[in-house]
Amino acid sequence: MTLLKHIDVVKNFPKEGINFYDIQSLLKKPAIWQSIIDDLTQRAKQQNADIILGIESRGFLTGVPVAQALNLPFGMVRKKGKLPGRVISQEYSLEYGTDIVEIQEELITSGTRVAIMDDLLATGGTMKATGDLVRKAGGEIVLSTCIIELHELGGREKLDFPFEALLQAPLNP
């Protein structure tokens, strides 16, 4: 199955010159979505993950069903200020400044085998920051994965941990 043909590409969103790969089009097709979840589940199972982390917010859509299928805990990686309790933070650079991602402090302990999930890898900044956050908490990244990789942006090269994508997509389809 070629996933790319099932993904709507919205031109000039969220701003002029950007093409938005909308996974909503996959969510409207339950059989295709289930095959994606099955694939991601198998990848996490092969790596013997202890916990699945999803990056806000579309990473929750892939991570939660994978965690449920494997009977594993799920953890949310969120932007600064959106999680209650004690958190671990990681700042990272963007084209136009910096941002911060956080996890709850008790989520990952030393040696926890972590699989990170999101919908799309572009420049790699958020995925890299999430990996740094996992390591700061004492975890081991056994897998990071997305449905779509915009390979022309070189995000994979920023990652110093295992990364897999279900498909590579061009910037301008």
PyMOL CGO cylinders between C-alpha atoms (Angstrom):
from pymol import cmd
from pymol.cgo import CYLINDER

trace = [
    CYLINDER, 0.00, 0.00, 0.00, 1.31, 3.41, -0.90, 0.3, 1, 1, 1, 1, 1, 1,
    CYLINDER, 1.31, 3.41, -0.90, 0.36, 5.62, 2.03, 0.3, 1, 1, 1, 1, 1, 1,
    CYLINDER, 0.36, 5.62, 2.03, 1.23, 8.87, 0.32, 0.3, 1, 1, 1, 1, 1, 1,
    CYLINDER, 1.23, 8.87, 0.32, -1.73, 8.62, -2.05, 0.3, 1, 1, 1, 1, 1, 1,
    CYLINDER, -1.73, 8.62, -2.05, -4.05, 8.54, 0.98, 0.3, 1, 1, 1, 1, 1, 1,
    CYLINDER, -4.05, 8.54, 0.98, -2.68, 11.72, 2.56, 0.3, 1, 1, 1, 1, 1, 1,
    CYLINDER, -2.68, 11.72, 2.56, -4.17, 15.09, 1.69, 0.3, 1, 1, 1, 1, 1, 1,
    CYLINDER, -4.17, 15.09, 1.69, -1.59, 17.80, 1.07, 0.3, 1, 1, 1, 1, 1, 1,
    CYLINDER, -1.59, 17.80, 1.07, -2.87, 21.29, 1.84, 0.3, 1, 1, 1, 1, 1, 1,
    CYLINDER, -2.87, 21.29, 1.84, -0.91, 23.89, -0.11, 0.3, 1, 1, 1, 1, 1, 1,
    CYLINDER, -0.91, 23.89, -0.11, 0.15, 27.17, 1.53, 0.3, 1, 1, 1, 1, 1, 1,
    CYLINDER, 0.15, 27.17, 1.53, -0.80, 26.09, 5.07, 0.3, 1, 1, 1, 1, 1, 1,
    CYLINDER, -0.80, 26.09, 5.07, -0.11, 27.25, 7.71, 0.3, 1, 1, 1, 1, 1, 1,
    CYLINDER, -0.11, 27.25, 7.71, 1.59, 29.94, 5.64, 0.3, 1, 1, 1, 1, 1, 1,
    CYLINDER, 1.59, 29.94, 5.64, 2.50, 30.72, 2.04, 0.3, 1, 1, 1, 1, 1, 1,
    CYLINDER, 2.50, 30.72, 2.04, 5.01, 28.28, 0.55, 0.3, 1, 1, 1, 1, 1, 1,
    CYLINDER, 5.01, 28.28, 0.55, 4.41, 25.49, 3.10, 0.3, 1, 1, 1, 1, 1, 1,
    CYLINDER, 4.41, 25.49, 3.10, 2.68, 22.23, 2.20, 0.3, 1, 1, 1, 1, 1, 1,
    CYLINDER, 2.68, 22.23, 2.20, 0.83, 20.62, 5.11, 0.3, 1, 1, 1, 1, 1, 1,
    CYLINDER, 0.83, 20.62, 5.11, 0.59, 16.81, 5.12, 0.3, 1, 1, 1, 1, 1, 1,
    CYLINDER, 0.59, 16.81, 5.12, -2.79, 16.29, 6.79, 0.3, 1, 1, 1, 1, 1, 1,
    CYLINDER, -2.79, 16.29, 6.79, -3.07, 12.93, 8.57, 0.3, 1, 1, 1, 1, 1, 1,
    CYLINDER, -3.07, 12.93, 8.57, -6.79, 13.62, 9.12, 0.3, 1, 1, 1, 1, 1, 1,
    CYLINDER, -6.79, 13.62, 9.12, -7.23, 12.02, 5.70, 0.3, 1, 1, 1, 1, 1, 1,
    CYLINDER, -7.23, 12.02, 5.70, -5.72, 8.80, 7.12, 0.3, 1, 1, 1, 1, 1, 1,
    CYLINDER, -5.72, 8.80, 7.12, -7.90, 8.94, 10.24, 0.3, 1, 1, 1, 1, 1, 1,
    CYLINDER, -7.90, 8.94, 10.24, -10.99, 8.96, 7.99, 0.3, 1, 1, 1, 1, 1, 1,
    CYLINDER, -10.99, 8.96, 7.99, -9.96, 5.54, 6.62, 0.3, 1, 1, 1, 1, 1, 1,
    CYLINDER, -9.96, 5.54, 6.62, -10.10, 3.05, 9.51, 0.3, 1, 1, 1, 1, 1, 1,
    CYLINDER, -10.10, 3.05, 9.51, -8.53, 0.11, 7.65, 0.3, 1, 1, 1, 1, 1, 1,
    CYLINDER, -8.53, 0.11, 7.65, -5.57, 2.20, 6.52, 0.3, 1, 1, 1, 1, 1, 1,
    CYLINDER, -5.57, 2.20, 6.52, -5.17, 3.79, 9.95, 0.3, 1, 1, 1, 1, 1, 1,
    CYLINDER, -5.17, 3.79, 9.95, -5.23, 0.34, 11.57, 0.3, 1, 1, 1, 1, 1, 1,
    CYLINDER, -5.23, 0.34, 11.57, -2.49, -0.86, 9.21, 0.3, 1, 1, 1, 1, 1, 1,
    CYLINDER, -2.49, -0.86, 9.21, -0.36, 2.15, 10.25, 0.3, 1, 1, 1, 1, 1, 1,
    CYLINDER, -0.36, 2.15, 10.25, -0.91, 1.40, 13.95, 0.3, 1, 1, 1, 1, 1, 1,
    CYLINDER, -0.91, 1.40, 13.95, -0.12, -2.28, 13.37, 0.3, 1, 1, 1, 1, 1, 1,
    CYLINDER, -0.12, -2.28, 13.37, 3.14, -1.34, 11.63, 0.3, 1, 1, 1, 1, 1, 1,
    CYLINDER, 3.14, -1.34, 11.63, 4.17, 1.08, 14.40, 0.3, 1, 1, 1, 1, 1, 1,
    CYLINDER, 4.17, 1.08, 14.40, 3.20, -1.49, 17.04, 0.3, 1, 1, 1, 1, 1, 1,
    CYLINDER, 3.20, -1.49, 17.04, 5.40, -4.12, 15.44, 0.3, 1, 1, 1, 1, 1, 1,
    CYLINDER, 5.40, -4.12, 15.44, 8.34, -1.72, 15.31, 0.3, 1, 1, 1, 1, 1, 1,
    CYLINDER, 8.34, -1.72, 15.31, 8.00, -0.85, 19.02, 0.3, 1, 1, 1, 1, 1, 1,
    CYLINDER, 8.00, -0.85, 19.02, 7.56, -4.50, 19.96, 0.3, 1, 1, 1, 1, 1, 1,
    CYLINDER, 7.56, -4.50, 19.96, 10.73, -5.50, 18.07, 0.3, 1, 1, 1, 1, 1, 1,
    CYLINDER, 10.73, -5.50, 18.07, 12.69, -2.92, 20.08, 0.3, 1, 1, 1, 1, 1, 1,
    CYLINDER, 12.69, -2.92, 20.08, 11.30, -4.18, 23.39, 0.3, 1, 1, 1, 1, 1, 1,
    CYLINDER, 11.30, -4.18, 23.39, 10.12, -0.74, 24.48, 0.3, 1, 1, 1, 1, 1, 1,
    CYLINDER, 10.12, -0.74, 24.48, 9.01, -0.19, 28.10, 0.3, 1, 1, 1, 1, 1, 1,
    CYLINDER, 9.01, -0.19, 28.10, 7.01, 2.97, 27.37, 0.3, 1, 1, 1, 1, 1, 1,
    CYLINDER, 7.01, 2.97, 27.37, 5.64, 4.84, 24.37, 0.3, 1, 1, 1, 1, 1, 1,
    CYLINDER, 5.64, 4.84, 24.37, 6.01, 8.63, 24.27, 0.3, 1, 1, 1, 1, 1, 1,
    CYLINDER, 6.01, 8.63, 24.27, 3.88, 10.76, 21.96, 0.3, 1, 1, 1, 1, 1, 1,
    CYLINDER, 3.88, 10.76, 21.96, 4.88, 14.27, 20.94, 0.3, 1, 1, 1, 1, 1, 1,
    CYLINDER, 4.88, 14.27, 20.94, 2.12, 16.87, 21.23, 0.3, 1, 1, 1, 1, 1, 1,
    CYLINDER, 2.12, 16.87, 21.23, -0.34, 16.55, 19.70, 0.3, 1, 1, 1, 1, 1, 1,
    CYLINDER, -0.34, 16.55, 19.70, -0.52, 14.28, 16.67, 0.3, 1, 1, 1, 1, 1, 1,
    CYLINDER, -0.52, 14.28, 16.67, 2.01, 11.94, 18.26, 0.3, 1, 1, 1, 1, 1, 1,
    CYLINDER, 2.01, 11.94, 18.26, -0.73, 11.16, 20.77, 0.3, 1, 1, 1, 1, 1, 1,
    CYLINDER, -0.73, 11.16, 20.77, -2.83, 9.75, 17.91, 0.3, 1, 1, 1, 1, 1, 1,
    CYLINDER, -2.83, 9.75, 17.91, -0.15, 7.24, 16.97, 0.3, 1, 1, 1, 1, 1, 1,
    CYLINDER, -0.15, 7.24, 16.97, 1.34, 6.59, 20.40, 0.3, 1, 1, 1, 1, 1, 1,
    CYLINDER, 1.34, 6.59, 20.40, -1.78, 5.82, 22.45, 0.3, 1, 1, 1, 1, 1, 1,
    CYLINDER, -1.78, 5.82, 22.45, -3.06, 2.95, 20.27, 0.3, 1, 1, 1, 1, 1, 1,
    CYLINDER, -3.06, 2.95, 20.27, 0.44, 1.47, 20.03, 0.3, 1, 1, 1, 1, 1, 1,
    CYLINDER, 0.44, 1.47, 20.03, 0.84, 1.61, 23.83, 0.3, 1, 1, 1, 1, 1, 1,
    CYLINDER, 0.84, 1.61, 23.83, -2.58, -0.01, 24.26, 0.3, 1, 1, 1, 1, 1, 1,
    CYLINDER, -2.58, -0.01, 24.26, -1.81, -2.77, 21.75, 0.3, 1, 1, 1, 1, 1, 1,
    CYLINDER, -1.81, -2.77, 21.75, 1.42, -3.58, 23.60, 0.3, 1, 1, 1, 1, 1, 1,
    CYLINDER, 1.42, -3.58, 23.60, -0.07, -3.09, 27.08, 0.3, 1, 1, 1, 1, 1, 1,
    CYLINDER, -0.07, -3.09, 27.08, 2.56, -0.44, 27.79, 0.3, 1, 1, 1, 1, 1, 1,
    CYLINDER, 2.56, -0.44, 27.79, 2.33, 2.92, 29.54, 0.3, 1, 1, 1, 1, 1, 1,
    CYLINDER, 2.33, 2.92, 29.54, 1.95, 6.03, 27.40, 0.3, 1, 1, 1, 1, 1, 1,
    CYLINDER, 1.95, 6.03, 27.40, 3.54, 9.38, 28.18, 0.3, 1, 1, 1, 1, 1, 1,
    CYLINDER, 3.54, 9.38, 28.18, 2.87, 12.82, 26.76, 0.3, 1, 1, 1, 1, 1, 1,
    CYLINDER, 2.87, 12.82, 26.76, 5.62, 15.15, 25.56, 0.3, 1, 1, 1, 1, 1, 1,
    CYLINDER, 5.62, 15.15, 25.56, 4.07, 18.61, 25.77, 0.3, 1, 1, 1, 1, 1, 1,
    CYLINDER, 4.07, 18.61, 25.77, 4.97, 22.24, 25.31, 0.3, 1, 1, 1, 1, 1, 1,
    CYLINDER, 4.97, 22.24, 25.31, 6.06, 24.17, 28.40, 0.3, 1, 1, 1, 1, 1, 1,
    CYLINDER, 6.06, 24.17, 28.40, 3.38, 24.77, 31.01, 0.3, 1, 1, 1, 1, 1, 1,
    CYLINDER, 3.38, 24.77, 31.01, 0.86, 22.17, 29.87, 0.3, 1, 1, 1, 1, 1, 1,
    CYLINDER, 0.86, 22.17, 29.87, 1.67, 19.36, 32.32, 0.3, 1, 1, 1, 1, 1, 1,
    CYLINDER, 1.67, 19.36, 32.32, 0.83, 19.35, 36.02, 0.3, 1, 1, 1, 1, 1, 1,
    CYLINDER, 0.83, 19.35, 36.02, 3.26, 18.43, 38.76, 0.3, 1, 1, 1, 1, 1, 1,
    CYLINDER, 3.26, 18.43, 38.76, 7.03, 18.27, 38.58, 0.3, 1, 1, 1, 1, 1, 1,
    CYLINDER, 7.03, 18.27, 38.58, 8.43, 18.20, 35.05, 0.3, 1, 1, 1, 1, 1, 1,
    CYLINDER, 8.43, 18.20, 35.05, 11.71, 17.81, 33.22, 0.3, 1, 1, 1, 1, 1, 1,
    CYLINDER, 11.71, 17.81, 33.22, 12.24, 20.43, 30.50, 0.3, 1, 1, 1, 1, 1, 1,
    CYLINDER, 12.24, 20.43, 30.50, 14.32, 20.64, 27.36, 0.3, 1, 1, 1, 1, 1, 1,
    CYLINDER, 14.32, 20.64, 27.36, 14.84, 23.83, 25.38, 0.3, 1, 1, 1, 1, 1, 1,
    CYLINDER, 14.84, 23.83, 25.38, 15.50, 23.63, 21.65, 0.3, 1, 1, 1, 1, 1, 1,
    CYLINDER, 15.50, 23.63, 21.65, 16.09, 26.01, 18.76, 0.3, 1, 1, 1, 1, 1, 1,
    CYLINDER, 16.09, 26.01, 18.76, 13.63, 26.92, 16.06, 0.3, 1, 1, 1, 1, 1, 1,
    CYLINDER, 13.63, 26.92, 16.06, 14.18, 28.96, 12.91, 0.3, 1, 1, 1, 1, 1, 1,
    CYLINDER, 14.18, 28.96, 12.91, 12.69, 31.96, 14.71, 0.3, 1, 1, 1, 1, 1, 1,
    CYLINDER, 12.69, 31.96, 14.71, 13.68, 31.44, 18.36, 0.3, 1, 1, 1, 1, 1, 1,
    CYLINDER, 13.68, 31.44, 18.36, 13.42, 28.70, 20.96, 0.3, 1, 1, 1, 1, 1, 1,
    CYLINDER, 13.42, 28.70, 20.96, 10.77, 26.48, 22.47, 0.3, 1, 1, 1, 1, 1, 1,
    CYLINDER, 10.77, 26.48, 22.47, 10.58, 24.02, 25.36, 0.3, 1, 1, 1, 1, 1, 1,
    CYLINDER, 10.58, 24.02, 25.36, 9.16, 20.51, 25.64, 0.3, 1, 1, 1, 1, 1, 1,
    CYLINDER, 9.16, 20.51, 25.64, 8.44, 18.75, 28.92, 0.3, 1, 1, 1, 1, 1, 1,
    CYLINDER, 8.44, 18.75, 28.92, 7.55, 15.40, 30.45, 0.3, 1, 1, 1, 1, 1, 1,
    CYLINDER, 7.55, 15.40, 30.45, 6.39, 14.60, 33.95, 0.3, 1, 1, 1, 1, 1, 1,
    CYLINDER, 6.39, 14.60, 33.95, 9.34, 13.82, 36.19, 0.3, 1, 1, 1, 1, 1, 1,
    CYLINDER, 9.34, 13.82, 36.19, 8.25, 10.33, 37.31, 0.3, 1, 1, 1, 1, 1, 1,
    CYLINDER, 8.25, 10.33, 37.31, 7.46, 9.10, 33.78, 0.3, 1, 1, 1, 1, 1, 1,
    CYLINDER, 7.46, 9.10, 33.78, 10.93, 7.78, 32.90, 0.3, 1, 1, 1, 1, 1, 1,
    CYLINDER, 10.93, 7.78, 32.90, 13.43, 6.21, 35.26, 0.3, 1, 1, 1, 1, 1, 1,
    CYLINDER, 13.43, 6.21, 35.26, 17.02, 5.16, 34.66, 0.3, 1, 1, 1, 1, 1, 1,
    CYLINDER, 17.02, 5.16, 34.66, 17.25, 2.50, 31.97, 0.3, 1, 1, 1, 1, 1, 1,
    CYLINDER, 17.25, 2.50, 31.97, 13.67, 2.82, 30.72, 0.3, 1, 1, 1, 1, 1, 1,
    CYLINDER, 13.67, 2.82, 30.72, 13.50, 1.72, 27.07, 0.3, 1, 1, 1, 1, 1, 1,
    CYLINDER, 13.50, 1.72, 27.07, 11.57, 4.46, 25.23, 0.3, 1, 1, 1, 1, 1, 1,
    CYLINDER, 11.57, 4.46, 25.23, 9.86, 4.53, 21.83, 0.3, 1, 1, 1, 1, 1, 1,
    CYLINDER, 9.86, 4.53, 21.83, 9.01, 8.07, 20.65, 0.3, 1, 1, 1, 1, 1, 1,
    CYLINDER, 9.01, 8.07, 20.65, 6.13, 8.62, 18.19, 0.3, 1, 1, 1, 1, 1, 1,
    CYLINDER, 6.13, 8.62, 18.19, 4.95, 11.55, 16.10, 0.3, 1, 1, 1, 1, 1, 1,
    CYLINDER, 4.95, 11.55, 16.10, 3.17, 12.05, 12.80, 0.3, 1, 1, 1, 1, 1, 1,
    CYLINDER, 3.17, 12.05, 12.80, 5.82, 13.86, 10.78, 0.3, 1, 1, 1, 1, 1, 1,
    CYLINDER, 5.82, 13.86, 10.78, 9.55, 14.60, 10.84, 0.3, 1, 1, 1, 1, 1, 1,
    CYLINDER, 9.55, 14.60, 10.84, 10.51, 17.87, 9.15, 0.3, 1, 1, 1, 1, 1, 1,
    CYLINDER, 10.51, 17.87, 9.15, 13.60, 19.70, 10.43, 0.3, 1, 1, 1, 1, 1, 1,
    CYLINDER, 13.60, 19.70, 10.43, 13.96, 17.31, 13.37, 0.3, 1, 1, 1, 1, 1, 1,
    CYLINDER, 13.96, 17.31, 13.37, 14.04, 19.93, 16.13, 0.3, 1, 1, 1, 1, 1, 1,
    CYLINDER, 14.04, 19.93, 16.13, 11.16, 18.64, 18.23, 0.3, 1, 1, 1, 1, 1, 1,
    CYLINDER, 11.16, 18.64, 18.23, 12.16, 14.98, 17.83, 0.3, 1, 1, 1, 1, 1, 1,
    CYLINDER, 12.16, 14.98, 17.83, 15.77, 15.80, 18.79, 0.3, 1, 1, 1, 1, 1, 1,
    CYLINDER, 15.77, 15.80, 18.79, 14.60, 17.79, 21.82, 0.3, 1, 1, 1, 1, 1, 1,
    CYLINDER, 14.60, 17.79, 21.82, 12.39, 14.88, 22.88, 0.3, 1, 1, 1, 1, 1, 1,
    CYLINDER, 12.39, 14.88, 22.88, 15.33, 12.50, 22.61, 0.3, 1, 1, 1, 1, 1, 1,
    CYLINDER, 15.33, 12.50, 22.61, 17.46, 14.87, 24.70, 0.3, 1, 1, 1, 1, 1, 1,
    CYLINDER, 17.46, 14.87, 24.70, 14.64, 15.02, 27.25, 0.3, 1, 1, 1, 1, 1, 1,
    CYLINDER, 14.64, 15.02, 27.25, 14.45, 11.21, 27.45, 0.3, 1, 1, 1, 1, 1, 1,
    CYLINDER, 14.45, 11.21, 27.45, 18.20, 10.99, 28.04, 0.3, 1, 1, 1, 1, 1, 1,
    CYLINDER, 18.20, 10.99, 28.04, 18.07, 13.76, 30.64, 0.3, 1, 1, 1, 1, 1, 1,
    CYLINDER, 18.07, 13.76, 30.64, 15.49, 11.65, 32.50, 0.3, 1, 1, 1, 1, 1, 1,
    CYLINDER, 15.49, 11.65, 32.50, 17.77, 8.59, 32.32, 0.3, 1, 1, 1, 1, 1, 1,
    CYLINDER, 17.77, 8.59, 32.32, 15.93, 6.73, 29.57, 0.3, 1, 1, 1, 1, 1, 1,
    CYLINDER, 15.93, 6.73, 29.57, 17.28, 4.88, 26.56, 0.3, 1, 1, 1, 1, 1, 1,
    CYLINDER, 17.28, 4.88, 26.56, 15.78, 5.67, 23.15, 0.3, 1, 1, 1, 1, 1, 1,
    CYLINDER, 15.78, 5.67, 23.15, 15.21, 2.37, 21.37, 0.3, 1, 1, 1, 1, 1, 1,
    CYLINDER, 15.21, 2.37, 21.37, 13.05, 3.81, 18.59, 0.3, 1, 1, 1, 1, 1, 1,
    CYLINDER, 13.05, 3.81, 18.59, 11.73, 7.10, 17.27, 0.3, 1, 1, 1, 1, 1, 1,
    CYLINDER, 11.73, 7.10, 17.27, 9.26, 6.98, 14.46, 0.3, 1, 1, 1, 1, 1, 1,
    CYLINDER, 9.26, 6.98, 14.46, 6.88, 9.04, 12.34, 0.3, 1, 1, 1, 1, 1, 1,
    CYLINDER, 6.88, 9.04, 12.34, 4.40, 8.26, 9.62, 0.3, 1, 1, 1, 1, 1, 1,
    CYLINDER, 4.40, 8.26, 9.62, 5.88, 10.85, 7.24, 0.3, 1, 1, 1, 1, 1, 1,
    CYLINDER, 5.88, 10.85, 7.24, 9.43, 12.12, 6.82, 0.3, 1, 1, 1, 1, 1, 1,
    CYLINDER, 9.43, 12.12, 6.82, 10.07, 15.23, 4.74, 0.3, 1, 1, 1, 1, 1, 1,
    CYLINDER, 10.07, 15.23, 4.74, 13.54, 13.95, 3.88, 0.3, 1, 1, 1, 1, 1, 1,
    CYLINDER, 13.54, 13.95, 3.88, 14.58, 17.05, 1.92, 0.3, 1, 1, 1, 1, 1, 1,
    CYLINDER, 14.58, 17.05, 1.92, 14.68, 19.03, 5.19, 0.3, 1, 1, 1, 1, 1, 1,
    CYLINDER, 14.68, 19.03, 5.19, 17.38, 16.78, 6.67, 0.3, 1, 1, 1, 1, 1, 1,
    CYLINDER, 17.38, 16.78, 6.67, 15.76, 16.24, 10.07, 0.3, 1, 1, 1, 1, 1, 1,
    CYLINDER, 15.76, 16.24, 10.07, 17.02, 12.66, 10.31, 0.3, 1, 1, 1, 1, 1, 1,
    CYLINDER, 17.02, 12.66, 10.31, 20.62, 13.91, 10.25, 0.3, 1, 1, 1, 1, 1, 1,
    CYLINDER, 20.62, 13.91, 10.25, 20.05, 15.85, 13.49, 0.3, 1, 1, 1, 1, 1, 1,
    CYLINDER, 20.05, 15.85, 13.49, 19.06, 12.71, 15.37, 0.3, 1, 1, 1, 1, 1, 1,
    CYLINDER, 19.06, 12.71, 15.37, 21.67, 10.67, 17.20, 0.3, 1, 1, 1, 1, 1, 1,
    CYLINDER, 21.67, 10.67, 17.20, 19.29, 7.82, 18.03, 0.3, 1, 1, 1, 1, 1, 1,
    CYLINDER, 19.29, 7.82, 18.03, 17.32, 5.26, 15.99, 0.3, 1, 1, 1, 1, 1, 1,
    CYLINDER, 17.32, 5.26, 15.99, 14.70, 6.77, 13.65, 0.3, 1, 1, 1, 1, 1, 1,
    CYLINDER, 14.70, 6.77, 13.65, 12.30, 5.15, 11.20, 0.3, 1, 1, 1, 1, 1, 1,
    CYLINDER, 12.30, 5.15, 11.20, 9.58, 6.60, 8.98, 0.3, 1, 1, 1, 1, 1, 1,
    CYLINDER, 9.58, 6.60, 8.98, 6.76, 4.73, 7.27, 0.3, 1, 1, 1, 1, 1, 1,
    CYLINDER, 6.76, 4.73, 7.27, 7.18, 6.91, 4.18, 0.3, 1, 1, 1, 1, 1, 1,
    CYLINDER, 7.18, 6.91, 4.18, 9.34, 9.66, 2.78, 0.3, 1, 1, 1, 1, 1, 1,
    CYLINDER, 9.34, 9.66, 2.78, 7.49, 12.52, 1.15, 0.3, 1, 1, 1, 1, 1, 1,
    CYLINDER, 7.49, 12.52, 1.15, 8.69, 15.39, -1.04, 0.3, 1, 1, 1, 1, 1, 1,
    CYLINDER, 8.69, 15.39, -1.04, 8.37, 19.01, 0.08, 0.3, 1, 1, 1, 1, 1, 1,
    CYLINDER, 8.37, 19.01, 0.08, 6.45, 19.82, -3.10, 0.3, 1, 1, 1, 1, 1, 1,
    CYLINDER, 6.45, 19.82, -3.10, 4.32, 16.88, -4.23, 0.3, 1, 1, 1, 1, 1, 1,
]
cmd.load_cgo(trace, "trace")
